[in-house]
Amino acid sequence: MFSRQISQKLPSALLAHATGLARATVRTPKFCRINAPRVPGRQLSCTPRWQDAHGKAAPYTHPPPPPLDGIAPAPAQPRVAFETQEPRLSITFTCTVPDCGTRSTHEFTKRSYQKGIVIVQCPGCESRHLIADHLGWFKESTEEGKLKTVEDLMRAKGESVKRGRIGAGGVIEHAPEES
């Protein structure tokens, strides 16, 4: 509409210059223009394609680059977990607090049992039980740090500890200790 009004008042040489200036002032950068035909009464596509720096249509995502020097791309590798699963231990015991006697199972890392501290809470009476103390935080409970795990504490009291293994399919294996 703007160019029609100008064309009636200006000679053709001036018209080309004025129209070019008008277009230059409202021109959008190439990288954000939508590449769609300008047809009256027709709507734009729901999935717009943007023009790249060379004026070619480019989708939102880019295809993988072509192989270098005719070398075929390597086959897709299976995904590798970011962290390896840390070995875990489990303990099942009966709470020794008077009027409780709740039997419960707790799981913790093998590293914390062998080098750190493990404290579990009874779901019945909510008392906390010391399972392992390798840092010496509870010296009064571990005879000045000599007894570091629940196995050591139980042996000192004359009680036995049974070790088992959970195998494939949840099978629990228990074998007597070798002498």
Number of C-alpha atoms within 10 A of each C-alpha: 5 8 14 10 9 16 15 10 10 12 10 12 8 13 17 15 10 16 15 12 12 13 11 10 8 8 10 11 9 15 15 12 16 16 17 13 9 9 8 6 6 8 10 13 10 6 8 15 17 19 18 14 12 8 12 13 17 16 13 10 6 7 7 6 7 10 10 8 6 7 8 9 10 7 6 6 6 6 6 7 7 6 6 7 8 10 9 12 15 13 13 10 12 12 21 13 13 7 9 15 14 14 13 15 12 13 12 16 15 15 14 15 20 14 13 16 19 21 13 18 14 21 14 14 14 11 13 12 15 17 17 25 25 19 12 17 13 16 14 9 15 20 12 12 16 14 20 26 19 18 16 18 21 13 12 12 8 9 10 12 12 9 12 13 13 12 9 7 6 8 9 10 10 11 9 8 7 4 3
